[in-house]
Amino acid sequence: MTVEVVKLLTALQLERADVAYHVFSAGNSSNLNVTFNVTNEAIANLPWDVWSDVFHGGQEFQTHMDNFR
């Protein structure tokens, strides 16, 4: 798995956590814009040739996702 894929997956996991925090604690929604910008930047920096790692996620993909539970 490439560094770009790991960065994207990490950004998505952090985004999910930030959204959940905001929903359940009535946090500051302006913080979410920063989070979304980080995710969008990670998506924009993902090379086309590694998109299959994201969409077809193999064992490395699953392991990375599991580490955030």
PDB file of N, H, CA, C and O in Angstrom:
ATOM      1  N   MET A   1       0.856  -1.165   0.000  1.00  0.00           N
ATOM      2  CA  MET A   1       0.000   0.000   0.000  1.00  0.00           C
ATOM      3  C   MET A   1       0.906   1.232   0.000  1.00  0.00           C
ATOM      4  O   MET A   1       1.890   1.291   0.737  1.00  0.00           O
ATOM      5  N   THR A   2       0.562   2.205  -0.828  1.00  0.00           N
ATOM      6  H   THR A   2      -0.237   2.156  -1.427  1.00  0.00           H
ATOM      7  CA  THR A   2       1.408   3.391  -0.957  1.00  0.00           C
ATOM      8  C   THR A   2       1.165   4.376   0.180  1.00  0.00           C
ATOM      9  O   THR A   2       0.160   4.304   0.886  1.00  0.00           O
ATOM     10  N   VAL A   3       2.095   5.282   0.335  1.00  0.00           N
ATOM     11  H   VAL A   3       2.912   5.341  -0.239  1.00  0.00           H
ATOM     12  CA  VAL A   3       1.981   6.321   1.355  1.00  0.00           C
ATOM     13  C   VAL A   3       0.727   7.153   1.121  1.00  0.00           C
ATOM     14  O   VAL A   3       0.036   7.523   2.070  1.00  0.00           O
ATOM     15  N   GLU A   4       0.433   7.447  -0.148  1.00  0.00           N
ATOM     16  H   GLU A   4       0.994   7.146  -0.919  1.00  0.00           H
ATOM     17  CA  GLU A   4      -0.747   8.259  -0.459  1.00  0.00           C
ATOM     18  C   GLU A   4      -2.033   7.574  -0.016  1.00  0.00           C
ATOM     19  O   GLU A   4      -2.951   8.228   0.478  1.00  0.00           O
ATOM     20  N   VAL A   5      -2.098   6.267  -0.193  1.00  0.00           N
ATOM     21  H   VAL A   5      -1.351   5.736  -0.594  1.00  0.00           H
ATOM     22  CA  VAL A   5      -3.292   5.520   0.223  1.00  0.00           C
ATOM     23  C   VAL A   5      -3.421   5.547   1.741  1.00  0.00           C
ATOM     24  O   VAL A   5      -4.514   5.749   2.270  1.00  0.00           O
ATOM     25  N   VAL A   6      -2.324   5.347   2.432  1.00  0.00           N
ATOM     26  H   VAL A   6      -1.436   5.183   2.002  1.00  0.00           H
ATOM     27  CA  VAL A   6      -2.357   5.383   3.897  1.00  0.00           C
ATOM     28  C   VAL A   6      -2.793   6.759   4.385  1.00  0.00           C
ATOM     29  O   VAL A   6      -3.585   6.864   5.322  1.00  0.00           O
ATOM     30  N   LYS A   7      -2.282   7.809   3.756  1.00  0.00           N
ATOM     31  H   LYS A   7      -1.638   7.723   2.995  1.00  0.00           H
ATOM     32  CA  LYS A   7      -2.685   9.167   4.140  1.00  0.00           C
ATOM     33  C   LYS A   7      -4.177   9.377   3.914  1.00  0.00           C
ATOM     34  O   LYS A   7      -4.853   9.980   4.748  1.00  0.00           O
ATOM     35  N   LEU A   8      -4.689   8.887   2.796  1.00  0.00           N
ATOM     36  H   LEU A   8      -4.140   8.398   2.119  1.00  0.00           H
ATOM     37  CA  LEU A   8      -6.113   9.032   2.517  1.00  0.00           C
ATOM     38  C   LEU A   8      -6.937   8.262   3.534  1.00  0.00           C
ATOM     39  O   LEU A   8      -7.906   8.797   4.073  1.00  0.00           O
ATOM     40  N   LEU A   9      -6.577   7.034   3.802  1.00  0.00           N
ATOM     41  H   LEU A   9      -5.790   6.599   3.364  1.00  0.00           H
ATOM     42  CA  LEU A   9      -7.331   6.230   4.761  1.00  0.00           C
ATOM     43  C   LEU A   9      -7.296   6.850   6.152  1.00  0.00           C
ATOM     44  O   LEU A   9      -8.298   6.847   6.867  1.00  0.00           O
ATOM     45  N   THR A  10      -6.153   7.373   6.525  1.00  0.00           N
ATOM     46  H   THR A  10      -5.339   7.376   5.944  1.00  0.00           H
ATOM     47  CA  THR A  10      -6.037   8.035   7.819  1.00  0.00           C
ATOM     48  C   THR A  10      -6.929   9.265   7.869  1.00  0.00           C
ATOM     49  O   THR A  10      -7.629   9.483   8.858  1.00  0.00           O
ATOM     50  N   ALA A  11      -6.911  10.067   6.817  1.00  0.00           N
ATOM     51  H   ALA A  11      -6.343   9.889   6.014  1.00  0.00           H
ATOM     52  CA  ALA A  11      -7.756  11.260   6.761  1.00  0.00           C
ATOM     53  C   ALA A  11      -9.227  10.892   6.846  1.00  0.00           C
ATOM     54  O   ALA A  11      -9.995  11.568   7.531  1.00  0.00           O
ATOM     55  N   LEU A  12      -9.630   9.827   6.160  1.00  0.00           N
ATOM     56  H   LEU A  12      -9.006   9.278   5.604  1.00  0.00           H
ATOM     57  CA  LEU A  12     -11.028   9.404   6.200  1.00  0.00           C
ATOM     58  C   LEU A  12     -11.427   8.934   7.593  1.00  0.00           C
ATOM     59  O   LEU A  12     -12.531   9.229   8.053  1.00  0.00           O
ATOM     60  N   GLN A  13     -10.553   8.216   8.259  1.00  0.00           N
ATOM     61  H   GLN A  13      -9.656   7.977   7.885  1.00  0.00           H
ATOM     62  CA  GLN A  13     -10.858   7.751   9.613  1.00  0.00           C
ATOM     63  C   GLN A  13     -10.953   8.930  10.581  1.00  0.00           C
ATOM     64  O   GLN A  13     -11.847   8.965  11.426  1.00  0.00           O
ATOM     65  N   LEU A  14     -10.049   9.885  10.466  1.00  0.00           N
ATOM     66  H   LEU A  14      -9.322   9.857   9.779  1.00  0.00           H
ATOM     67  CA  LEU A  14     -10.097  11.057  11.334  1.00  0.00           C
ATOM     68  C   LEU A  14     -11.335  11.896  11.047  1.00  0.00           C
ATOM     69  O   LEU A  14     -11.942  12.452  11.962  1.00  0.00           O
ATOM     70  N   GLU A  15     -11.707  11.983   9.769  1.00  0.00           N
ATOM     71  H   GLU A  15     -11.214  11.531   9.025  1.00  0.00           H
ATOM     72  CA  GLU A  15     -12.916  12.711   9.403  1.00  0.00           C
ATOM     73  C   GLU A  15     -14.133  12.054  10.038  1.00  0.00           C
ATOM     74  O   GLU A  15     -14.998  12.739  10.585  1.00  0.00           O
ATOM     75  N   ARG A  16     -14.200  10.747   9.967  1.00  0.00           N
ATOM     76  H   ARG A  16     -13.498  10.191   9.522  1.00  0.00           H
ATOM     77  CA  ARG A  16     -15.329  10.025  10.556  1.00  0.00           C
ATOM     78  C   ARG A  16     -15.411  10.296  12.060  1.00  0.00           C
ATOM     79  O   ARG A  16     -16.496  10.513  12.599  1.00  0.00           O
ATOM     80  N   ALA A  17     -14.267  10.283  12.726  1.00  0.00           N
ATOM     81  H   ALA A  17     -13.385  10.107  12.288  1.00  0.00           H
ATOM     82  CA  ALA A  17     -14.245  10.540  14.167  1.00  0.00           C
ATOM     83  C   ALA A  17     -14.668  11.971  14.481  1.00  0.00           C
ATOM     84  O   ALA A  17     -15.426  12.198  15.424  1.00  0.00           O
ATOM     85  N   ASP A  18     -14.191  12.933  13.707  1.00  0.00           N
ATOM     86  H   ASP A  18     -13.575  12.749  12.941  1.00  0.00           H
ATOM     87  CA  ASP A  18     -14.552  14.332  13.940  1.00  0.00           C
ATOM     88  C   ASP A  18     -16.035  14.576  13.720  1.00  0.00           C
ATOM     89  O   ASP A  18     -16.664  15.305  14.487  1.00  0.00           O
ATOM     90  N   VAL A  19     -16.597  13.976  12.684  1.00  0.00           N
ATOM     91  H   VAL A  19     -16.086  13.384  12.061  1.00  0.00           H
ATOM     92  CA  VAL A  19     -18.029  14.139  12.414  1.00  0.00           C
ATOM     93  C   VAL A  19     -18.835  13.528  13.557  1.00  0.00           C
ATOM     94  O   VAL A  19     -19.799  14.133  14.027  1.00  0.00           O
ATOM     95  N   ALA A  20     -18.452  12.348  14.001  1.00  0.00           N
ATOM     96  H   ALA A  20     -17.669  11.857  13.619  1.00  0.00           H
ATOM     97  CA  ALA A  20     -19.164  11.702  15.107  1.00  0.00           C
ATOM     98  C   ALA A  20     -19.086  12.560  16.367  1.00  0.00           C
ATOM     99  O   ALA A  20     -20.083  12.723  17.071  1.00  0.00           O
ATOM    100  N   TYR A  21     -17.916  13.105  16.650  1.00  0.00           N
ATOM    101  H   TYR A  21     -17.107  12.974  16.078  1.00  0.00           H
ATOM    102  CA  TYR A  21     -17.760  13.966  17.819  1.00  0.00           C
ATOM    103  C   TYR A  21     -18.683  15.177  17.714  1.00  0.00           C
ATOM    104  O   TYR A  21     -19.352  15.542  18.681  1.00  0.00           O
ATOM    105  N   HIS A  22     -18.714  15.790  16.545  1.00  0.00           N
ATOM    106  H   HIS A  22     -18.170  15.493  15.760  1.00  0.00           H
ATOM    107  CA  HIS A  22     -19.555  16.971  16.348  1.00  0.00           C
ATOM    108  C   HIS A  22     -21.031  16.633  16.525  1.00  0.00           C
ATOM    109  O   HIS A  22     -21.766  17.375  17.176  1.00  0.00           O
ATOM    110  N   VAL A  23     -21.461  15.524  15.952  1.00  0.00           N
ATOM    111  H   VAL A  23     -20.864  14.921  15.423  1.00  0.00           H
ATOM    112  CA  VAL A  23     -22.872  15.134  16.019  1.00  0.00           C
ATOM    113  C   VAL A  23     -23.297  14.867  17.458  1.00  0.00           C
ATOM    114  O   VAL A  23     -24.371  15.295  17.881  1.00  0.00           O
ATOM    115  N   PHE A  24     -22.468  14.169  18.202  1.00  0.00           N
ATOM    116  H   PHE A  24     -21.595  13.821  17.859  1.00  0.00           H
ATOM    117  CA  PHE A  24     -22.867  13.748  19.541  1.00  0.00           C
ATOM    118  C   PHE A  24     -22.538  14.744  20.641  1.00  0.00           C
ATOM    119  O   PHE A  24     -23.021  14.595  21.764  1.00  0.00           O
ATOM    120  N   SER A  25     -21.736  15.745  20.351  1.00  0.00           N
ATOM    121  H   SER A  25     -21.344  15.866  19.439  1.00  0.00           H
ATOM    122  CA  SER A  25     -21.374  16.695  21.400  1.00  0.00           C
ATOM    123  C   SER A  25     -21.715  18.137  21.053  1.00  0.00           C
ATOM    124  O   SER A  25     -21.409  19.051  21.818  1.00  0.00           O
ATOM    125  N   ALA A  26     -22.349  18.342  19.900  1.00  0.00           N
ATOM    126  H   ALA A  26     -22.597  17.598  19.279  1.00  0.00           H
ATOM    127  CA  ALA A  26     -22.667  19.702  19.445  1.00  0.00           C
ATOM    128  C   ALA A  26     -21.404  20.559  19.432  1.00  0.00           C
ATOM    129  O   ALA A  26     -21.405  21.702  19.889  1.00  0.00           O
ATOM    130  N   GLY A  27     -20.339  19.988  18.904  1.00  0.00           N
ATOM    131  H   GLY A  27     -20.338  19.060  18.533  1.00  0.00           H
ATOM    132  CA  GLY A  27     -19.063  20.702  18.822  1.00  0.00           C
ATOM    133  C   GLY A  27     -19.107  21.816  17.789  1.00  0.00           C
ATOM    134  O   GLY A  27     -20.138  22.059  17.163  1.00  0.00           O
ATOM    135  N   ASN A  28     -17.996  22.479  17.620  1.00  0.00           N
ATOM    136  H   ASN A  28     -17.157  22.282  18.129  1.00  0.00           H
ATOM    137  CA  ASN A  28     -17.875  23.595  16.698  1.00  0.00           C
ATOM    138  C   ASN A  28     -17.787  23.072  15.263  1.00  0.00           C
ATOM    139  O   ASN A  28     -16.824  22.395  14.903  1.00  0.00           O
ATOM    140  N   SER A  29     -18.787  23.383  14.454  1.00  0.00           N
ATOM    141  H   SER A  29     -19.570  23.932  14.747  1.00  0.00           H
ATOM    142  CA  SER A  29     -18.820  22.857  13.088  1.00  0.00           C
ATOM    143  C   SER A  29     -17.729  23.451  12.202  1.00  0.00           C
ATOM    144  O   SER A  29     -17.398  22.861  11.173  1.00  0.00           O
ATOM    145  N   SER A  30     -17.165  24.592  12.564  1.00  0.00           N
ATOM    146  H   SER A  30     -17.434  25.071  13.400  1.00  0.00           H
ATOM    147  CA  SER A  30     -16.093  25.161  11.742  1.00  0.00           C
ATOM    148  C   SER A  30     -14.865  24.251  11.754  1.00  0.00           C
ATOM    149  O   SER A  30     -14.083  24.252  10.803  1.00  0.00           O
ATOM    150  N   ASN A  31     -14.695  23.480  12.819  1.00  0.00           N
ATOM    151  H   ASN A  31     -15.331  23.479  13.591  1.00  0.00           H
ATOM    152  CA  ASN A  31     -13.582  22.529  12.867  1.00  0.00           C
ATOM    153  C   ASN A  31     -13.738  21.459  11.801  1.00  0.00           C
ATOM    154  O   ASN A  31     -12.744  20.926  11.308  1.00  0.00           O
ATOM    155  N   LEU A  32     -14.976  21.139  11.438  1.00  0.00           N
ATOM    156  H   LEU A  32     -15.783  21.572  11.838  1.00  0.00           H
ATOM    157  CA  LEU A  32     -15.202  20.114  10.425  1.00  0.00           C
ATOM    158  C   LEU A  32     -14.687  20.562   9.066  1.00  0.00           C
ATOM    159  O   LEU A  32     -14.221  19.733   8.284  1.00  0.00           O
ATOM    160  N   ASN A  33     -14.760  21.846   8.770  1.00  0.00           N
ATOM    161  H   ASN A  33     -15.138  22.519   9.405  1.00  0.00           H
ATOM    162  CA  ASN A  33     -14.262  22.338   7.488  1.00  0.00           C
ATOM    163  C   ASN A  33     -12.767  22.062   7.339  1.00  0.00           C
ATOM    164  O   ASN A  33     -12.306  21.707   6.254  1.00  0.00           O
ATOM    165  N   VAL A  34     -12.022  22.224   8.410  1.00  0.00           N
ATOM    166  H   VAL A  34     -12.397  22.512   9.291  1.00  0.00           H
ATOM    167  CA  VAL A  34     -10.591  21.923   8.380  1.00  0.00           C
ATOM    168  C   VAL A  34     -10.390  20.441   8.100  1.00  0.00           C
ATOM    169  O   VAL A  34      -9.544  20.063   7.290  1.00  0.00           O
ATOM    170  N   THR A  35     -11.171  19.606   8.773  1.00  0.00           N
ATOM    171  H   THR A  35     -11.859  19.912   9.431  1.00  0.00           H
ATOM    172  CA  THR A  35     -11.074  18.158   8.578  1.00  0.00           C
ATOM    173  C   THR A  35     -11.396  17.784   7.148  1.00  0.00           C
ATOM    174  O   THR A  35     -10.675  16.993   6.539  1.00  0.00           O
ATOM    175  N   PHE A  36     -12.470  18.340   6.597  1.00  0.00           N
ATOM    176  H   PHE A  36     -13.056  18.983   7.092  1.00  0.00           H
ATOM    177  CA  PHE A  36     -12.854  18.028   5.222  1.00  0.00           C
ATOM    178  C   PHE A  36     -11.773  18.481   4.242  1.00  0.00           C
ATOM    179  O   PHE A  36     -11.517  17.808   3.243  1.00  0.00           O
ATOM    180  N   ASN A  37     -11.142  19.613   4.523  1.00  0.00           N
ATOM    181  H   ASN A  37     -11.350  20.160   5.334  1.00  0.00           H
ATOM    182  CA  ASN A  37     -10.068  20.092   3.649  1.00  0.00           C
ATOM    183  C   ASN A  37      -8.888  19.128   3.647  1.00  0.00           C
ATOM    184  O   ASN A  37      -8.276  18.900   2.604  1.00  0.00           O
ATOM    185  N   VAL A  38      -8.567  18.561   4.801  1.00  0.00           N
ATOM    186  H   VAL A  38      -9.064  18.746   5.649  1.00  0.00           H
ATOM    187  CA  VAL A  38      -7.472  17.587   4.884  1.00  0.00           C
ATOM    188  C   VAL A  38      -7.811  16.359   4.046  1.00  0.00           C
ATOM    189  O   VAL A  38      -6.967  15.850   3.309  1.00  0.00           O
ATOM    190  N   THR A  39      -9.055  15.886   4.165  1.00  0.00           N
ATOM    191  H   THR A  39      -9.740  16.300   4.764  1.00  0.00           H
ATOM    192  CA  THR A  39      -9.477  14.719   3.390  1.00  0.00           C
ATOM    193  C   THR A  39      -9.448  15.022   1.898  1.00  0.00           C
ATOM    194  O   THR A  39      -8.964  14.213   1.107  1.00  0.00           O
ATOM    195  N   ASN A  40      -9.958  16.170   1.517  1.00  0.00           N
ATOM    196  H   ASN A  40     -10.351  16.828   2.159  1.00  0.00           H
ATOM    197  CA  ASN A  40      -9.965  16.543   0.101  1.00  0.00           C
ATOM    198  C   ASN A  40      -8.549  16.645  -0.456  1.00  0.00           C
ATOM    199  O   ASN A  40      -8.298  16.265  -1.600  1.00  0.00           O
ATOM    200  N   GLU A  41      -7.632  17.157   0.348  1.00  0.00           N
ATOM    201  H   GLU A  41      -7.837  17.466   1.277  1.00  0.00           H
ATOM    202  CA  GLU A  41      -6.238  17.247  -0.093  1.00  0.00           C
ATOM    203  C   GLU A  41      -5.642  15.847  -0.268  1.00  0.00           C
ATOM    204  O   GLU A  41      -4.903  15.598  -1.220  1.00  0.00           O
ATOM    205  N   ALA A  42      -5.964  14.940   0.651  1.00  0.00           N
ATOM    206  H   ALA A  42      -6.564  15.143   1.425  1.00  0.00           H
ATOM    207  CA  ALA A  42      -5.462  13.565   0.539  1.00  0.00           C
ATOM    208  C   ALA A  42      -6.005  12.894  -0.715  1.00  0.00           C
ATOM    209  O   ALA A  42      -5.289  12.149  -1.383  1.00  0.00           O
ATOM    210  N   ILE A  43      -7.267  13.156  -1.034  1.00  0.00           N
ATOM    211  H   ILE A  43      -7.848  13.762  -0.491  1.00  0.00           H
ATOM    212  CA  ILE A  43      -7.866  12.596  -2.252  1.00  0.00           C
ATOM    213  C   ILE A  43      -7.194  13.191  -3.484  1.00  0.00           C
ATOM    214  O   ILE A  43      -6.864  12.471  -4.427  1.00  0.00           O
ATOM    215  N   ALA A  44      -6.995  14.499  -3.475  1.00  0.00           N
ATOM    216  H   ALA A  44      -7.263  15.084  -2.709  1.00  0.00           H
ATOM    217  CA  ALA A  44      -6.386  15.172  -4.622  1.00  0.00           C
ATOM    218  C   ALA A  44      -4.957  14.693  -4.871  1.00  0.00           C
ATOM    219  O   ALA A  44      -4.501  14.675  -6.014  1.00  0.00           O
ATOM    220  N   ASN A  45      -4.253  14.309  -3.819  1.00  0.00           N
ATOM    221  H   ASN A  45      -4.623  14.323  -2.891  1.00  0.00           H
ATOM    222  CA  ASN A  45      -2.859  13.880  -3.955  1.00  0.00           C
ATOM    223  C   ASN A  45      -2.706  12.396  -4.250  1.00  0.00           C
ATOM    224  O   ASN A  45      -1.586  11.904  -4.386  1.00  0.00           O
ATOM    225  N   LEU A  46      -3.815  11.682  -4.349  1.00  0.00           N
ATOM    226  H   LEU A  46      -4.725  12.081  -4.238  1.00  0.00           H
ATOM    227  CA  LEU A  46      -3.741  10.241  -4.591  1.00  0.00           C
ATOM    228  C   LEU A  46      -3.515   9.979  -6.076  1.00  0.00           C
ATOM    229  O   LEU A  46      -4.352  10.352  -6.898  1.00  0.00           O
ATOM    230  N   PRO A  47      -2.402   9.346  -6.436  1.00  0.00           N
ATOM    231  CA  PRO A  47      -2.133   9.050  -7.848  1.00  0.00           C
ATOM    232  C   PRO A  47      -3.178   8.100  -8.427  1.00  0.00           C
ATOM    233  O   PRO A  47      -3.693   7.233  -7.721  1.00  0.00           O
ATOM    234  N   TRP A  48      -3.487   8.261  -9.694  1.00  0.00           N
ATOM    235  H   TRP A  48      -3.069   8.965 -10.268  1.00  0.00           H
ATOM    236  CA  TRP A  48      -4.505   7.431 -10.338  1.00  0.00           C
ATOM    237  C   TRP A  48      -4.177   5.949 -10.271  1.00  0.00           C
ATOM    238  O   TRP A  48      -5.077   5.116 -10.162  1.00  0.00           O
ATOM    239  N   ASP A  49      -2.890   5.613 -10.334  1.00  0.00           N
ATOM    240  H   ASP A  49      -2.159   6.290 -10.422  1.00  0.00           H
ATOM    241  CA  ASP A  49      -2.530   4.193 -10.388  1.00  0.00           C
ATOM    242  C   ASP A  49      -2.698   3.459  -9.063  1.00  0.00           C
ATOM    243  O   ASP A  49      -2.539   2.239  -9.021  1.00  0.00           O
ATOM    244  N   VAL A  50      -3.013   4.164  -7.986  1.00  0.00           N
ATOM    245  H   VAL A  50      -3.142   5.155  -8.021  1.00  0.00           H
ATOM    246  CA  VAL A  50      -3.217   3.474  -6.713  1.00  0.00           C
ATOM    247  C   VAL A  50      -4.672   3.464  -6.260  1.00  0.00           C
ATOM    248  O   VAL A  50      -4.975   3.007  -5.159  1.00  0.00           O
ATOM    249  N   TRP A  51      -5.573   3.966  -7.103  1.00  0.00           N
ATOM    250  H   TRP A  51      -5.327   4.337  -7.999  1.00  0.00           H
ATOM    251  CA  TRP A  51      -6.991   3.951  -6.736  1.00  0.00           C
ATOM    252  C   TRP A  51      -7.509   2.536  -6.516  1.00  0.00           C
ATOM    253  O   TRP A  51      -8.428   2.328  -5.723  1.00  0.00           O
ATOM    254  N   SER A  52      -6.931   1.565  -7.209  1.00  0.00           N
ATOM    255  H   SER A  52      -6.185   1.733  -7.853  1.00  0.00           H
ATOM    256  CA  SER A  52      -7.395   0.190  -7.031  1.00  0.00           C
ATOM    257  C   SER A  52      -7.147  -0.293  -5.605  1.00  0.00           C
ATOM    258  O   SER A  52      -7.904  -1.121  -5.099  1.00  0.00           O
ATOM    259  N   ASP A  53      -6.095   0.212  -4.946  1.00  0.00           N
ATOM    260  H   ASP A  53      -5.480   0.884  -5.358  1.00  0.00           H
ATOM    261  CA  ASP A  53      -5.857  -0.142  -3.544  1.00  0.00           C
ATOM    262  C   ASP A  53      -7.003   0.323  -2.659  1.00  0.00           C
ATOM    263  O   ASP A  53      -7.363  -0.342  -1.687  1.00  0.00           O
ATOM    264  N   VAL A  54      -7.568   1.463  -3.002  1.00  0.00           N
ATOM    265  H   VAL A  54      -7.276   2.003  -3.791  1.00  0.00           H
ATOM    266  CA  VAL A  54      -8.660   2.010  -2.203  1.00  0.00           C
ATOM    267  C   VAL A  54      -9.952   1.242  -2.467  1.00  0.00           C
ATOM    268  O   VAL A  54     -10.657   0.871  -1.529  1.00  0.00           O
ATOM    269  N   PHE A  55     -10.261   1.004  -3.738  1.00  0.00           N
ATOM    270  H   PHE A  55      -9.688   1.306  -4.499  1.00  0.00           H
ATOM    271  CA  PHE A  55     -11.549   0.408  -4.075  1.00  0.00           C
ATOM    272  C   PHE A  55     -11.596  -1.104  -3.949  1.00  0.00           C
ATOM    273  O   PHE A  55     -12.661  -1.679  -3.729  1.00  0.00           O
ATOM    274  N   HIS A  56     -10.439  -1.752  -4.089  1.00  0.00           N
ATOM    275  H   HIS A  56      -9.573  -1.284  -4.268  1.00  0.00           H
ATOM    276  CA  HIS A  56     -10.418  -3.212  -4.019  1.00  0.00           C
ATOM    277  C   HIS A  56      -9.742  -3.700  -2.756  1.00  0.00           C
ATOM    278  O   HIS A  56      -9.466  -4.892  -2.616  1.00  0.00           O
ATOM    279  N   GLY A  57      -9.473  -2.791  -1.837  1.00  0.00           N
ATOM    280  H   GLY A  57      -9.696  -1.823  -1.951  1.00  0.00           H
ATOM    281  CA  GLY A  57      -8.740  -3.051  -0.608  1.00  0.00           C
ATOM    282  C   GLY A  57      -8.405  -4.489  -0.274  1.00  0.00           C
ATOM    283  O   GLY A  57      -9.288  -5.323  -0.072  1.00  0.00           O
ATOM    284  N   GLY A  58      -7.146  -4.754  -0.221  1.00  0.00           N
ATOM    285  H   GLY A  58      -6.429  -4.076  -0.385  1.00  0.00           H
ATOM    286  CA  GLY A  58      -6.674  -6.074   0.158  1.00  0.00           C
ATOM    287  C   GLY A  58      -6.452  -6.156   1.655  1.00  0.00           C
ATOM    288  O   GLY A  58      -7.038  -5.390   2.420  1.00  0.00           O
ATOM    289  N   GLN A  59      -5.617  -7.073   2.067  1.00  0.00           N
ATOM    290  H   GLN A  59      -5.142  -7.695   1.446  1.00  0.00           H
ATOM    291  CA  GLN A  59      -5.364  -7.287   3.491  1.00  0.00           C
ATOM    292  C   GLN A  59      -4.735  -6.064   4.152  1.00  0.00           C
ATOM    293  O   GLN A  59      -5.089  -5.727   5.282  1.00  0.00           O
ATOM    294  N   GLU A  60      -3.812  -5.397   3.467  1.00  0.00           N
ATOM    295  H   GLU A  60      -3.525  -5.671   2.549  1.00  0.00           H
ATOM    296  CA  GLU A  60      -3.194  -4.202   4.052  1.00  0.00           C
ATOM    297  C   GLU A  60      -4.234  -3.122   4.309  1.00  0.00           C
ATOM    298  O   GLU A  60      -4.216  -2.462   5.348  1.00  0.00           O
ATOM    299  N   PHE A  61      -5.136  -2.949   3.360  1.00  0.00           N
ATOM    300  H   PHE A  61      -5.151  -3.485   2.516  1.00  0.00           H
ATOM    301  CA  PHE A  61      -6.221  -1.974   3.499  1.00  0.00           C
ATOM    302  C   PHE A  61      -7.053  -2.314   4.727  1.00  0.00           C
ATOM    303  O   PHE A  61      -7.326  -1.443   5.552  1.00  0.00           O
ATOM    304  N   GLN A  62      -7.456  -3.569   4.853  1.00  0.00           N
ATOM    305  H   GLN A  62      -7.234  -4.277   4.182  1.00  0.00           H
ATOM    306  CA  GLN A  62      -8.304  -3.988   5.967  1.00  0.00           C
ATOM    307  C   GLN A  62      -7.581  -3.822   7.302  1.00  0.00           C
ATOM    308  O   GLN A  62      -8.180  -3.389   8.287  1.00  0.00           O
ATOM    309  N   THR A  63      -6.311  -4.163   7.332  1.00  0.00           N
ATOM    310  H   THR A  63      -5.825  -4.515   6.532  1.00  0.00           H
ATOM    311  CA  THR A  63      -5.527  -4.013   8.556  1.00  0.00           C
ATOM    312  C   THR A  63      -5.461  -2.552   8.972  1.00  0.00           C
ATOM    313  O   THR A  63      -5.610  -2.231  10.151  1.00  0.00           O
ATOM    314  N   HIS A  64      -5.238  -1.672   8.012  1.00  0.00           N
ATOM    315  H   HIS A  64      -5.117  -1.933   7.054  1.00  0.00           H
ATOM    316  CA  HIS A  64      -5.175  -0.242   8.311  1.00  0.00           C
ATOM    317  C   HIS A  64      -6.505   0.241   8.880  1.00  0.00           C
ATOM    318  O   HIS A  64      -6.525   0.989   9.857  1.00  0.00           O
ATOM    319  N   MET A  65      -7.607  -0.179   8.281  1.00  0.00           N
ATOM    320  H   MET A  65      -7.590  -0.787   7.488  1.00  0.00           H
ATOM    321  CA  MET A  65      -8.923   0.235   8.759  1.00  0.00           C
ATOM    322  C   MET A  65      -9.183  -0.324  10.158  1.00  0.00           C
ATOM    323  O   MET A  65      -9.733   0.373  11.011  1.00  0.00           O
ATOM    324  N   ASP A  66      -8.797  -1.564  10.394  1.00  0.00           N
ATOM    325  H   ASP A  66      -8.351  -2.131   9.701  1.00  0.00           H
ATOM    326  CA  ASP A  66      -9.023  -2.198  11.695  1.00  0.00           C
ATOM    327  C   ASP A  66      -8.259  -1.505  12.811  1.00  0.00           C
ATOM    328  O   ASP A  66      -8.708  -1.501  13.957  1.00  0.00           O
ATOM    329  N   ASN A  67      -7.117  -0.921  12.496  1.00  0.00           N
ATOM    330  H   ASN A  67      -6.752  -0.924  11.565  1.00  0.00           H
ATOM    331  CA  ASN A  67      -6.309  -0.260  13.519  1.00  0.00           C
ATOM    332  C   ASN A  67      -6.978   0.979  14.089  1.00  0.00           C
ATOM    333  O   ASN A  67      -6.541   1.490  15.120  1.00  0.00           O
ATOM    334  N   PHE A  68      -8.021   1.472  13.448  1.00  0.00           N
ATOM    335  H   PHE A  68      -8.377   1.057  12.611  1.00  0.00           H
ATOM    336  CA  PHE A  68      -8.700   2.669  13.929  1.00  0.00           C
ATOM    337  C   PHE A  68      -9.945   2.357  14.742  1.00  0.00           C
ATOM    338  O   PHE A  68     -10.649   3.275  15.163  1.00  0.00           O
ATOM    339  N   ARG A  69     -10.224   1.109  14.966  1.00  0.00           N
ATOM    340  H   ARG A  69      -9.652   0.364  14.624  1.00  0.00           H
ATOM    341  CA  ARG A  69     -11.430   0.767  15.748  1.00  0.00           C
ATOM    342  C   ARG A  69     -11.207   0.992  17.208  1.00  0.00           C
ATOM    343  O   ARG A  69     -12.109   0.758  18.014  1.00  0.00           O
TER     344      ARG A  69
END
